[in-house]
Amino acid sequence: MLPGRVFYRKSSSSSIQLYSSFVLYSPHLASAGKRLSKNSPAQQARTALNKPLIDPSEIYSPIELLHHEFPRKIWQWWRHGAEIPEGELAEGVEQWRLQNPEFRYERLSHGDDETYVRDRTFWNPRIANAFAEISHDTILRSDFVRYIALLMDGGVYADIDTTPQRPIVKWIPTDVANATNLVVGIEMDKGYPEFEEIPYTVGLAQYAIMAKKGHPAMLRTVEKVYHNLIALLERKGIEVDEAKSDGQRYPKATTVTHRYGGEQSKPGSSAHQSLGILFDDVIKVTGPTAFTASVWEYLSEQTGEELTGREITNITEPILIADVLVLPINGLGSGQLHSNSGHCNDTQAVVCHHWVSSWVKDYPYEESSETNDTPEGSDHEDSHEDDSTDSS
């Protein structure tokens, strides 16, 4: 049952008050007691930095969303643009279309994803500016754009190395269909062994997500990832001009020693190499840690309790918390060597993830490492699939 509190409230006036993470925004800004010209660069910069990242009219409360349908859209991301995936990946893409003929299928790729982000977040250029900074990093951008697409347009996002096990219209049990606005699945139960400081007992998959357009949990995810990226880029020596209106930003030349590529110092090279982005950065900044945290924070707000996932550990059936349907481990996380994961033919499975994980080899685990070995017992090599080389 949905709680009575509504965290997003729209008024009939031109200004909108959003509770929780936003403050009241008014377009009438002045500097040092002097009103700025509406179209001056200084005014545009001040406006961008003072208003929310996303147009408030695009965001809905959980109660409002119950009157909306899930958009019939399937999103995937593929690094190689117009090239058609081959082999097992091609079979997965075909199944997404064959099993869901009434859904519109859209595959974003390196390049047109930046155009999409700029078009859909034009209300405030800050997101597009940050996205432009990671234009050479396939895994960070594929993570970020999935959240943006689900927030701004809704539907189902699925990584390119997934295969649907049942049509999307059969994912949600009929008895909770009228109370569900977001569908997520457990990826890891009992926490993340490599990241003991993370307080979540249950980690959520972000290689397959189903959301209604404008869901506040997806807004929280986009906000969190945006701020994570800004902090990461600043740590790596890039100062993002958040208010720049055209969003054309270029990495500064940086020399780092990367265990896979040696010294590199040319701007525009692969970002994870030229900036020294680590495996840990990917997981926490844009990956499953960021998504998991956003969802549990949202659910904690909605229920008034501090939820960490321990409340649903070892579930074997879908469970509805507020307006979020959480699938058990075999819903999205079958085929793993942990968390009591079963096989893709399990009756609970809605998606089979093939765990190609071609991105993992490109991101070192430590700043300076003498070895190429993956840490013993690491589940994350399997758990955050990329759409980067073989799988993207």
C-alpha positions as CSV (number, residue, x, y, z in Angstrom):
1,M,0.0,0.0,0.0
2,L,1.4,3.4,-0.9
3,P,2.1,5.8,2.0
4,G,0.1,9.0,2.3
5,R,3.1,11.3,2.0
6,V,3.8,12.9,-1.4
7,F,7.3,14.3,-1.8
8,Y,6.7,16.1,-5.1
9,R,3.9,18.7,-5.3
10,K,3.0,20.8,-8.2
11,S,1.3,24.2,-7.8
12,S,-0.7,26.1,-10.4
13,S,1.8,29.0,-10.3
14,S,4.7,29.4,-12.7
15,S,7.1,28.5,-9.8
16,I,7.2,24.9,-8.5
17,Q,8.1,23.9,-5.0
18,L,9.7,20.4,-4.9
19,Y,10.3,18.9,-1.5
20,S,13.3,16.7,-0.5
21,S,16.3,17.6,-2.6
22,F,15.2,20.8,-4.3
23,V,14.5,24.4,-3.2
24,L,12.1,26.8,-4.7
25,Y,13.4,28.1,-8.0
26,S,12.5,31.6,-9.3
27,P,13.8,32.8,-12.7
28,H,14.2,36.4,-11.4
29,L,17.9,36.4,-10.5
30,A,20.2,39.3,-9.7
31,S,23.9,39.7,-9.0
32,A,25.3,42.2,-6.4
33,G,21.9,44.0,-6.3
34,K,22.0,44.5,-10.1
35,R,19.5,42.7,-12.4
36,L,21.2,40.9,-15.2
37,S,20.1,40.9,-18.8
38,K,17.9,37.8,-19.4
39,N,20.1,36.5,-22.2
40,S,23.5,37.5,-20.9
41,P,26.1,34.8,-20.4
42,A,26.3,35.6,-16.7
43,Q,22.5,35.3,-16.4
44,Q,22.4,32.0,-18.3
45,A,25.2,30.6,-16.1
46,R,23.5,31.8,-12.9
47,T,20.1,30.3,-14.1
48,A,21.7,26.9,-14.9
49,L,23.4,26.6,-11.5
50,N,20.3,27.7,-9.5
51,K,17.6,25.6,-11.0
52,P,17.1,21.8,-10.7
53,L,18.8,19.5,-13.1
54,I,15.5,18.3,-14.6
55,D,12.4,20.3,-15.5
56,P,10.1,19.8,-12.5
57,S,7.1,19.4,-14.9
58,E,8.7,16.2,-16.1
59,I,8.6,14.6,-12.6
60,Y,5.5,13.0,-11.0
61,S,4.6,11.8,-7.6
62,P,4.0,8.1,-6.9
63,I,0.3,8.7,-6.7
64,E,0.2,10.6,-10.0
65,L,2.2,7.8,-11.7
66,L,-0.4,5.2,-10.7
67,H,-2.6,6.8,-13.4
68,H,0.1,6.4,-16.0
69,E,0.9,3.4,-18.1
70,F,4.4,1.9,-18.4
71,P,5.7,3.3,-21.8
72,R,6.0,0.5,-24.3
73,K,9.6,1.2,-25.2
74,I,12.7,-1.0,-25.1
75,W,16.1,0.7,-24.7
76,Q,19.5,-0.8,-25.3
77,W,22.9,0.7,-25.7
78,W,25.5,-0.5,-28.3
79,R,29.0,1.0,-28.7
80,H,29.3,0.1,-32.3
81,G,26.6,2.4,-33.7
82,A,24.8,1.1,-36.8
83,E,26.6,-2.2,-36.7
84,I,24.3,-5.1,-35.9
85,P,25.3,-7.2,-32.9
86,E,26.4,-10.7,-33.9
87,G,26.2,-14.2,-32.4
88,E,24.6,-14.5,-28.9
89,L,24.1,-10.8,-28.7
90,A,22.1,-10.7,-32.0
91,E,19.9,-13.5,-30.7
92,G,19.2,-11.5,-27.5
93,V,18.3,-8.4,-29.5
94,E,16.0,-10.4,-31.8
95,Q,14.2,-11.9,-28.8
96,W,13.6,-8.5,-27.3
97,R,11.8,-7.6,-30.5
98,L,10.0,-10.9,-31.2
99,Q,8.7,-11.3,-27.7
100,N,7.5,-7.7,-27.4
101,P,6.1,-6.8,-30.9
102,E,3.9,-4.0,-29.4
103,F,7.0,-2.2,-27.9
104,R,9.0,0.4,-29.8
105,Y,12.7,-0.7,-29.8
106,E,15.4,1.9,-29.7
107,R,19.2,1.3,-29.6
108,L,21.4,4.2,-28.6
109,S,25.0,4.2,-29.4
110,H,28.2,6.1,-29.0
111,G,27.6,9.5,-30.4
112,D,23.8,9.7,-30.8
113,D,23.5,9.1,-27.1
114,E,25.1,12.5,-26.5
115,T,22.6,14.0,-28.9
116,Y,19.7,12.3,-27.1
117,V,21.0,13.5,-23.7
118,R,21.3,17.1,-24.9
119,D,17.8,17.1,-26.5
120,R,16.1,15.5,-23.5
121,T,17.8,17.6,-20.8
122,F,18.0,20.9,-22.7
123,W,16.1,22.6,-19.8
124,N,19.4,22.7,-17.9
125,P,22.7,22.1,-19.7
126,R,24.5,20.8,-16.7
127,I,23.8,17.1,-17.3
128,A,24.7,17.3,-21.0
129,N,28.0,19.1,-20.1
130,A,28.9,16.3,-17.7
131,F,27.9,13.7,-20.2
132,A,30.2,15.4,-22.8
133,E,33.1,15.0,-20.4
134,I,32.8,11.2,-20.4
135,S,32.3,11.0,-24.2
136,H,35.3,8.7,-24.5
137,D,34.3,6.3,-21.7
138,T,31.8,3.7,-22.9
139,I,30.9,2.2,-19.5
140,L,30.3,5.5,-17.7
141,R,28.2,6.9,-20.5
142,S,26.2,3.7,-21.1
143,D,25.3,3.7,-17.3
144,F,24.4,7.3,-17.2
145,V,22.3,7.4,-20.4
146,R,20.1,4.4,-19.3
147,Y,19.0,6.3,-16.2
148,I,18.4,9.5,-18.2
149,A,16.3,7.5,-20.8
150,L,14.2,5.8,-18.2
151,L,13.6,9.1,-16.3
152,M,12.8,11.2,-19.4
153,D,10.9,8.6,-21.5
154,G,10.4,5.5,-19.4
155,G,10.0,1.9,-20.5
156,V,12.5,-1.0,-20.2
157,Y,16.2,-0.7,-20.4
158,A,18.2,-3.9,-20.9
159,D,21.9,-4.4,-21.6
160,I,22.9,-5.7,-25.0
161,D,23.9,-9.1,-23.5
162,T,20.6,-9.9,-22.0
163,T,17.7,-12.1,-23.3
164,P,14.1,-11.8,-22.2
165,Q,12.7,-15.0,-20.6
166,R,9.1,-13.8,-20.9
167,P,7.3,-10.9,-22.5
168,I,7.5,-7.6,-20.7
169,V,3.7,-7.5,-20.2
170,K,4.0,-10.6,-18.0
171,W,6.7,-9.2,-15.7
172,I,4.4,-7.7,-13.1
173,P,2.0,-10.0,-11.1
174,T,-1.6,-9.0,-11.8
175,D,-2.4,-8.5,-8.1
176,V,0.1,-5.6,-7.8
177,A,0.0,-4.2,-11.4
178,N,-2.2,-1.2,-10.4
179,A,0.2,-0.3,-7.6
180,T,3.6,-0.6,-9.4
181,N,5.5,2.3,-11.0
182,L,9.0,0.9,-11.0
183,V,10.4,-2.7,-11.4
184,V,13.8,-3.7,-10.2
185,G,15.5,-7.0,-9.4
186,I,18.0,-8.3,-6.9
187,E,21.5,-8.8,-8.3
188,M,23.4,-9.6,-5.1
189,D,22.0,-10.8,-1.8
190,K,24.0,-10.5,1.5
191,G,25.8,-7.4,0.3
192,Y,28.9,-6.6,-1.7
193,P,31.9,-8.5,-0.2
194,E,34.5,-6.3,-1.9
195,F,32.9,-3.1,-0.7
196,E,32.2,-3.7,3.0
197,E,31.5,0.0,3.7
198,I,28.3,-0.2,1.5
199,P,25.4,-0.5,3.9
200,Y,23.0,-2.4,1.6
201,T,22.3,-6.0,2.3
202,V,20.6,-6.4,-1.1
203,G,22.2,-4.9,-4.3
204,L,19.9,-4.2,-7.2
205,A,20.6,-4.9,-10.9
206,Q,20.9,-2.0,-13.3
207,Y,21.4,-4.0,-16.5
208,A,17.6,-4.4,-16.7
209,I,15.1,-1.8,-15.2
210,M,11.5,-1.0,-16.0
211,A,10.2,2.4,-15.1
212,K,7.4,4.9,-15.7
213,K,8.5,8.2,-17.2
214,G,9.3,10.8,-14.5
215,H,9.7,8.4,-11.6
216,P,11.3,10.2,-8.6
217,A,13.6,7.2,-7.9
218,M,15.0,7.6,-11.4
219,L,15.4,11.3,-10.8
220,R,17.3,10.6,-7.6
221,T,19.5,8.2,-9.6
222,V,20.3,10.8,-12.3
223,E,21.0,13.4,-9.7
224,K,23.3,11.1,-7.7
225,V,25.2,9.9,-10.8
226,Y,25.6,13.5,-12.0
227,H,27.1,14.7,-8.7
228,N,29.2,11.5,-8.5
229,L,30.6,12.2,-12.0
230,I,31.4,15.9,-11.2
231,A,33.3,14.8,-8.1
232,L,35.1,12.0,-10.0
233,L,36.2,14.4,-12.8
234,E,37.4,16.9,-10.4
235,R,39.5,14.3,-8.6
236,K,40.9,13.4,-12.0
237,G,41.9,17.0,-12.8
238,I,39.0,18.1,-15.0
239,E,37.0,21.2,-14.0
240,V,33.6,20.9,-15.5
241,D,32.0,24.2,-16.6
242,E,28.6,23.2,-15.4
243,A,26.8,26.3,-16.7
244,K,28.4,26.2,-20.2
245,S,25.4,26.4,-22.6
246,D,26.9,24.4,-25.5
247,G,28.2,21.5,-23.5
248,Q,31.3,21.1,-25.6
249,R,33.9,20.1,-23.1
250,Y,37.2,18.4,-23.7
251,P,39.5,16.4,-21.3
252,K,42.7,18.1,-20.4
253,A,45.9,16.2,-21.3
254,T,46.7,13.9,-18.4
255,T,49.6,11.5,-18.0
256,V,48.9,8.4,-15.9
257,T,50.4,5.0,-15.7
258,H,47.7,2.4,-16.6
259,R,48.4,-1.2,-16.1
260,Y,46.9,-2.1,-19.4
261,G,48.2,0.7,-21.5
262,G,51.4,2.2,-20.0
263,E,51.8,6.0,-20.0
264,Q,49.3,8.0,-21.9
265,S,49.1,11.8,-22.2
266,K,46.9,12.8,-25.1
267,P,43.5,14.4,-24.6
268,G,40.6,12.6,-26.2
269,S,42.1,9.1,-25.6
270,S,40.0,6.5,-23.8
271,A,38.9,8.3,-20.7
272,H,39.4,5.3,-18.4
273,Q,43.1,5.3,-19.5
274,S,43.8,9.0,-19.8
275,L,42.1,9.8,-16.5
276,G,43.0,6.7,-14.5
277,I,39.4,5.6,-13.8
278,L,39.3,2.5,-11.7
279,F,37.0,-0.4,-11.4
280,D,35.9,0.9,-8.0
281,D,35.0,4.2,-9.6
282,V,32.7,2.6,-12.2
283,I,30.9,0.5,-9.6
284,K,30.3,3.4,-7.2
285,V,30.0,6.4,-9.5
286,T,27.6,5.2,-12.2
287,G,27.1,1.5,-11.6
288,P,25.0,-0.7,-9.4
289,T,26.1,0.9,-6.1
290,A,24.8,4.3,-7.2
291,F,21.5,2.8,-8.5
292,T,21.1,0.6,-5.4
293,A,21.6,3.6,-3.1
294,S,19.2,5.8,-5.0
295,V,16.4,3.2,-4.8
296,W,16.8,2.4,-1.2
297,E,17.0,6.1,-0.3
298,Y,13.7,6.6,-2.2
299,L,12.0,3.7,-0.5
300,S,13.2,4.8,2.9
301,E,11.6,8.2,2.2
302,Q,8.4,6.6,1.1
303,T,8.0,4.2,3.9
304,G,9.4,6.4,6.7
305,E,11.9,3.6,7.6
306,E,15.6,3.2,7.0
307,L,15.7,0.3,4.5
308,T,18.9,-1.4,3.6
309,G,17.6,-4.6,1.9
310,R,17.9,-6.8,4.9
311,E,14.1,-6.7,5.0
312,I,13.9,-8.7,1.8
313,T,17.0,-10.9,1.9
314,N,16.3,-14.4,0.5
315,I,12.9,-13.5,-0.9
316,T,11.6,-16.1,-3.4
317,E,8.7,-14.1,-4.7
318,P,8.3,-10.5,-6.0
319,I,7.6,-8.0,-3.3
320,L,6.0,-4.5,-3.6
321,I,7.6,-1.8,-1.4
322,A,5.7,1.5,-1.8
323,D,5.3,1.7,-5.6
324,V,8.5,-0.4,-6.4
325,L,8.3,-4.0,-7.3
326,V,11.4,-5.9,-6.3
327,L,12.0,-9.2,-8.1
328,P,13.8,-12.1,-6.3
329,I,17.4,-13.1,-7.3
330,N,16.2,-15.3,-10.2
331,G,14.1,-12.6,-11.7
332,L,17.1,-10.7,-13.1
333,G,20.1,-12.3,-11.4
334,S,20.0,-15.9,-12.5
335,G,23.1,-17.7,-13.7
336,Q,25.5,-16.3,-11.0
337,L,27.7,-18.1,-8.5
338,H,26.3,-16.4,-5.4
339,S,23.2,-15.2,-3.7
340,N,21.4,-18.6,-4.2
341,S,21.1,-17.8,-7.9
342,G,19.5,-20.4,-10.1
343,H,19.4,-20.9,-13.8
344,C,17.8,-18.8,-16.6
345,N,15.1,-21.4,-17.0
346,D,13.9,-20.8,-13.5
347,T,10.2,-20.0,-13.4
348,Q,10.9,-16.6,-11.7
349,A,13.3,-15.4,-14.4
350,V,12.2,-12.6,-16.6
351,V,15.6,-11.7,-18.0
352,C,18.7,-13.8,-18.6
353,H,22.0,-11.9,-18.3
354,H,24.9,-13.5,-20.0
355,W,27.6,-11.7,-18.0
356,V,29.9,-10.9,-21.0
357,S,31.6,-8.2,-18.8
358,S,34.1,-7.2,-21.5
359,W,34.6,-3.8,-19.8
360,V,36.2,-5.2,-16.7
361,K,39.7,-5.8,-18.2
362,D,39.9,-2.1,-19.1
363,Y,39.6,-0.8,-15.5
364,P,42.4,-1.5,-13.0
365,Y,41.5,-2.3,-9.4
366,E,44.2,0.0,-8.0
367,E,45.9,3.2,-9.0
368,S,49.2,1.5,-9.5
369,S,49.3,-2.3,-9.9
370,E,51.9,-4.7,-11.0
371,T,49.5,-7.5,-11.9
372,N,46.6,-8.0,-14.2
373,D,44.8,-10.5,-12.0
374,T,41.3,-10.0,-10.9
375,P,40.9,-10.0,-7.1
376,E,40.2,-13.6,-6.0
377,G,36.5,-14.2,-5.4
378,S,35.3,-11.0,-7.1
379,D,31.7,-11.3,-8.1
380,H,31.7,-7.9,-9.7
381,E,33.5,-9.1,-12.8
382,D,30.2,-10.8,-13.5
383,S,27.8,-8.3,-12.0
384,H,28.2,-5.1,-13.9
385,E,28.1,-6.0,-17.6
386,D,29.2,-3.5,-20.2
387,D,28.2,-2.7,-23.3
388,S,31.7,-1.8,-24.2
389,T,33.4,-4.2,-26.6
390,D,32.1,-7.7,-27.1
391,S,28.9,-6.9,-25.2
392,S,28.2,-3.4,-26.4
